[in-house]
C-alpha cells in the first residue's frame, strides 16, 4: 500500500518502497481493466435483453 511504501522510504529502505509502489501500480491497473470489462459485459447484456424483448 501507499502507507507501506512511505514507511519503507522513511526507514531508508528504498528497494522495499519501490516494490510496494510497483505492487500498487499493478493493483490499480488491474482494477481499471476489470471495471472496463464489467462495463462492456453490462453493455452486451443490455443489447441481448433488448434483442430478446423485440423478438417477443
C-alpha positions as CSV (number, residue, x, y, z in Angstrom):
1,X,0.0,0.0,0.0
2,X,1.0,3.6,-0.2
3,X,1.5,3.8,3.5
4,X,3.9,0.8,3.4
5,X,5.9,2.5,0.6
6,X,6.1,5.7,2.6
7,X,7.1,3.9,5.8
8,X,9.8,1.9,3.9
9,X,11.2,5.1,2.4
10,X,11.3,6.9,5.8
11,X,13.3,3.9,7.2
12,X,15.7,4.3,4.3
13,X,14.7,1.0,2.6
14,X,14.4,2.3,-1.0
15,X,14.1,-1.2,-2.6
16,X,11.1,-2.1,-0.3
17,X,9.5,1.2,-1.1
18,X,9.9,0.6,-4.9
19,X,8.4,-2.9,-4.5
20,X,5.4,-1.5,-2.7
21,X,4.9,1.1,-5.4
22,X,5.2,-1.5,-8.1
23,X,2.5,-3.6,-6.5
24,X,0.3,-0.6,-6.0
25,X,0.6,0.3,-9.7
26,X,-0.3,-3.3,-10.7
27,X,-3.3,-3.4,-8.5
28,X,-4.6,-0.1,-9.8
29,X,-4.1,-1.2,-13.4
30,X,-5.9,-4.5,-12.8
31,X,-8.8,-2.7,-11.1
32,X,-9.3,-0.4,-14.1
33,X,-9.2,-3.2,-16.5
34,X,-11.8,-5.2,-14.5
35,X,-14.1,-2.1,-14.4
36,X,-13.7,-1.7,-18.1
37,X,-14.5,-5.3,-18.8
38,X,-17.6,-5.2,-16.4
39,X,-18.9,-2.1,-18.2
40,X,-18.6,-3.9,-21.5
41,X,-20.3,-7.0,-20.2
42,X,-23.1,-4.9,-18.9
43,X,-23.5,-3.2,-22.3
44,X,-23.6,-6.5,-24.1
45,X,-26.2,-8.0,-21.7
46,X,-28.3,-4.9,-22.3
47,X,-28.1,-5.4,-26.1
48,X,-29.1,-9.0,-25.6
49,X,-32.0,-8.1,-23.4
50,X,-33.2,-5.5,-25.9
51,X,-33.0,-8.1,-28.7
52,X,-35.0,-10.6,-26.8
53,X,-37.6,-8.0,-25.9
54,X,-38.1,-7.0,-29.5
55,X,-38.4,-10.7,-30.6
56,X,-41.5,-11.2,-28.4
